[in-house]
Amino acid sequence: MSTARRATLAVLGAALLFGTTGTSQALGPDGTTPLGLGTLRIAVGAVALWVLARAVPRPRSLGRDPWLHLLGAIGVAGYQPTFFTGTARCGVALGTVVALGSGPLFAGILEGLWLRRRPARSWWTATAVTVTGGALLVLAGGGGARADALGVLAALGAGLSYAVYALAAKGLIERGMSSTMALAWPFTLGAALLLPFAVVAQPLGWAATLGGAVLLAHLGVATVGVAYFLYGYGLRTLDTSTAVTLTLAEPLTAALLGVAVLGERLGALGWAGAALVVVGLAMAGGLFERAGRGRAGAQEPAALRS
């Protein structure tokens, strides 16, 4: 199996784990809040990433590329409040569509401006197909979508935040840092930025219950630690824009789990969206395998090939 194909499968595996977040939260204990749960999730996830990296955070390592670490932390910390503000003001459906759909577009634009890598025309096509399918999936679930300018801006901020920390991690990887550590640092610093606000302003008593502990173990270890371990592996080979596009398998996973576990109904519109997501992901995966064959040896740092 080629390196590009393994990278694609790793990112898709990460997206499948991302997609379990909503179902896990729905089955979790009462009393959770989006910001409180999100903050504890990334804090536990940061610990899991350091364990998987078989390393401990050493502050002196931040001095090598401080701006990239800072950008990654801002991206991780910024995603939580902007995403939840967007879904609160616009409804879950519209807020999720704007946040998830704008992430790949921001990644493609920033990659061109920052890394001077212009995504291929076929990437835009694959992304458009996948985003359209994701939009149909989410909108088919309802969610009380409503127009709200601030909510839309917040959701766009979530998409931008995601693209920023993905690009920051990619930059650290290309400078020789291991992919897991390149993602562990943004989550560690992002959690440090959010924890004071969560502790002061959010109810966290649910975390001390058995159900809360199980929920945090799954969200932190599986949907952050293991998921971003896989995501980082894929990011070593794939361009950031493609990796972000492939994570649009997340709403497909969430929708299918909603049907299978929570008894939700998808409907014809939702199934059409699911089919489009599968087609778009297949297009993106095939595109990157061809790109990987042509560029992997030239662009992957020697430290990563060893």
C-alpha positions in Angstrom: 0.0 0.0 0.0 1.4 3.4 -1.0 2.3 6.1 1.6 -0.4 8.4 0.3 -3.1 5.7 0.6 -2.1 4.9 4.1 -2.1 8.7 4.9 -5.6 9.0 3.4 -6.9 6.0 5.4 -5.4 7.4 8.6 -7.2 10.8 8.2 -10.5 9.0 7.3 -10.0 6.9 10.5 -9.6 10.1 12.5 -12.7 11.6 10.9 -14.7 8.4 11.9 -13.6 9.0 15.5 -14.5 12.7 15.3 -17.9 11.7 14.1 -18.7 9.8 17.4 -18.5 13.1 19.4 -22.2 14.1 19.1 -23.5 10.6 19.9 -21.3 10.3 22.9 -22.4 13.6 24.2 -26.1 12.7 23.7 -25.5 9.5 25.7 -23.5 11.2 28.4 -24.7 12.6 31.8 -26.9 15.7 32.2 -25.4 19.0 33.2 -22.7 19.2 30.6 -22.1 22.5 28.7 -20.5 22.9 25.3 -17.6 25.0 26.5 -17.0 23.0 29.7 -17.1 19.7 27.9 -15.0 21.0 25.0 -12.4 22.4 27.3 -12.0 19.2 29.4 -12.1 17.2 26.2 -9.0 18.9 24.8 -7.3 18.9 28.2 -7.6 15.1 28.4 -6.8 14.8 24.8 -3.6 16.7 25.2 -2.5 14.2 27.9 -3.4 11.3 25.6 -1.4 12.8 22.8 1.7 13.2 25.0 1.4 9.5 26.1 1.1 8.4 22.4 4.1 10.6 21.6 6.0 8.8 24.4 7.2 12.2 25.5 6.6 14.9 28.1 6.1 18.6 27.3 9.3 20.5 27.7 8.8 24.3 27.5 12.2 24.9 26.0 11.1 23.1 22.8 8.7 26.0 22.3 11.5 28.3 21.6 12.3 26.7 18.2 9.2 27.8 16.4 7.2 29.9 18.9 5.0 31.6 16.3 3.8 28.3 15.0 3.1 27.0 18.5 1.2 30.2 19.3 -0.9 30.0 16.1 -1.7 26.4 16.8 -2.8 27.2 20.3 -5.0 30.1 19.2 -6.6 27.9 16.6 -7.4 25.1 19.1 -8.7 27.6 21.7 -10.6 29.7 19.2 -12.4 26.7 17.7 -14.4 25.9 20.8 -16.2 29.2 21.6 -16.7 30.2 17.9 -18.2 26.8 16.9 -20.6 26.7 19.9 -21.5 30.3 19.4 -22.3 29.6 15.8 -24.5 26.6 16.5 -26.2 28.4 19.4 -27.1 31.5 17.3 -27.8 29.8 14.0 -28.9 26.4 15.1 -26.9 23.2 15.0 -27.6 22.5 11.3 -26.6 25.9 9.8 -23.7 26.5 12.3 -22.2 23.1 11.6 -22.6 23.4 7.8 -20.8 26.8 7.8 -18.0 25.7 10.2 -17.3 22.3 8.6 -17.8 23.5 5.1 -15.6 26.6 5.4 -12.7 24.7 7.0 -11.4 23.1 3.8 -11.8 26.4 1.9 -9.8 28.4 4.5 -7.2 25.6 4.5 -6.8 25.8 0.7 -6.6 29.6 0.7 -4.1 29.8 3.6 -2.0 27.0 2.1 -1.7 29.0 -1.1 -0.9 32.2 0.7 1.4 30.8 3.4 3.0 27.8 1.9 2.7 28.9 -1.8 1.0 25.6 -2.6 -2.0 26.2 -4.8 -4.6 23.4 -4.6 -5.3 21.6 -7.8 -8.6 22.3 -9.7 -9.7 18.7 -9.0 -9.3 19.4 -5.2 -11.8 22.3 -5.5 -14.2 19.9 -7.2 -13.8 17.2 -4.7 -14.2 19.7 -1.8 -17.3 21.2 -3.4 -19.0 17.8 -3.8 -18.1 16.8 -0.2 -19.2 20.0 1.4 -22.5 19.9 -0.5 -23.1 16.3 0.7 -22.2 17.4 4.3 -24.6 20.3 4.0 -27.4 18.0 2.9 -26.7 15.6 5.7 -26.8 18.2 8.4 -29.7 20.1 7.0 -31.7 16.9 6.7 -31.5 16.6 10.5 -33.2 20.0 11.0 -31.7 21.7 14.0 -33.7 24.9 13.9 -31.6 26.7 11.3 -32.0 30.5 11.4 -30.2 33.4 9.9 -28.0 35.3 12.3 -25.1 37.5 11.1 -23.0 37.1 14.3 -23.7 33.4 14.4 -22.5 32.9 10.8 -19.4 35.0 11.5 -18.7 32.8 14.5 -19.1 29.6 12.6 -16.7 31.0 9.9 -14.3 31.8 12.7 -14.5 28.1 13.7 -13.6 27.0 10.2 -10.7 29.4 10.1 -9.5 28.3 13.5 -9.5 24.7 12.4 -7.5 25.6 9.3 -5.0 27.6 11.3 -4.1 24.9 13.8 -4.0 22.3 11.0 -1.6 24.5 9.1 0.5 25.3 12.2 0.8 21.6 12.9 1.8 20.9 9.3 4.5 23.6 9.5 5.9 22.1 12.7 6.0 18.6 11.0 7.8 20.0 8.0 10.4 21.5 10.4 11.2 18.0 11.8 8.9 17.7 14.8 7.1 14.4 15.2 3.5 14.6 14.0 2.0 13.6 17.4 4.0 16.3 19.3 3.2 18.9 16.6 -0.5 18.3 17.6 0.1 17.7 21.3 1.5 21.2 21.8 -1.5 23.2 20.3 -3.9 21.1 22.4 -1.8 21.6 25.5 -1.5 25.3 25.1 -5.1 25.7 23.9 -6.4 23.9 27.0 -4.3 26.1 29.2 -5.9 29.2 27.6 -9.5 27.8 28.1 -9.3 26.1 31.4 -9.4 29.2 33.6 -12.7 30.3 31.9 -14.2 26.9 32.1 -13.3 26.4 35.8 -14.8 29.8 36.8 -17.8 30.0 34.5 -18.9 26.5 33.7 -20.5 23.7 35.8 -18.1 20.8 35.9 -19.5 18.6 38.7 -20.7 16.1 36.1 -17.1 15.2 35.3 -16.7 13.6 38.8 -19.5 11.1 38.1 -18.9 7.7 36.5 -20.8 8.6 33.4 -18.8 11.8 33.1 -15.5 10.0 33.5 -16.5 7.5 30.8 -17.6 10.3 28.5 -14.4 12.2 29.0 -12.3 9.1 28.5 -13.9 8.5 25.1 -13.9 12.1 24.0 -10.4 12.9 25.2 -8.6 9.6 24.4 -10.5 8.4 21.3 -11.7 11.6 19.6 -8.6 13.7 20.4 -5.7 11.5 21.4 -6.1 8.5 19.0 -7.9 10.6 16.3 -5.2 13.3 16.1 -2.5 10.7 16.3 -4.0 9.3 13.0 -4.6 12.8 11.7 -1.0 13.7 12.3 0.2 10.6 10.6 -1.8 11.6 7.5 -0.7 15.2 7.7 3.0 14.1 7.3 2.2 13.2 3.6 -1.0 15.0 2.6 -1.4 18.7 2.0 -3.3 20.5 4.8 -6.2 21.4 2.4 -6.7 17.7 1.4 -6.5 16.4 5.0 -9.1 19.0 6.1 -11.4 18.0 3.2 -11.1 14.3 4.1 -12.3 15.0 7.7 -15.6 15.9 6.2 -16.3 12.2 6.7 -17.2 13.3 10.2 -20.8 14.5 9.5 -21.4 11.3 7.6 -20.3 9.2 10.6 -22.3 11.3 12.9 -25.4 10.9 10.8 -25.1 7.2 10.5 -24.5 6.8 14.2 -27.6 8.9 14.8 -29.6 6.5 12.8 -28.1 3.3 14.2 -27.7 4.3 17.8 -30.0 7.1 18.6 -32.9 6.0 16.4 -32.9 9.2 14.2 -34.4 9.2 10.7 -32.2 10.4 7.9 -34.7 10.7 5.0 -34.1 10.9 1.2 -32.3 14.3 1.4 -29.9 12.9 4.1 -29.1 9.7 2.2 -28.4 11.8 -1.0 -26.0 13.9 1.1 -24.4 10.7 2.4 -23.8 9.5 -1.1 -22.3 12.8 -2.2 -19.9 12.8 0.8 -18.7 9.3 -0.2 -18.2 10.4 -3.8 -16.4 13.5 -2.7 -14.1 11.7 -0.3 -13.3 9.1 -3.0 -12.4 11.9 -5.3 -10.2 13.6 -2.7 -8.5 10.3 -1.7 -7.7 9.4 -5.3 -6.4 12.9 -6.0 -4.0 12.8 -3.1 -2.7 9.4 -3.9 -1.6 10.7 -7.3 -0.2 13.9 -5.7 1.6 11.9 -3.1 3.3 9.7 -5.6 4.6 12.7 -7.4 5.6 14.8 -4.4 6.2 12.6 -1.3 9.9 12.2 -1.7 10.5 15.8 -2.7 8.4 17.5 0.1 8.7 15.2 3.0 11.6 16.2 5.3 14.3 13.7 5.7 13.6 13.5 9.4 10.1 12.2 8.6 11.2 9.6 6.0 13.6 7.9 8.5 
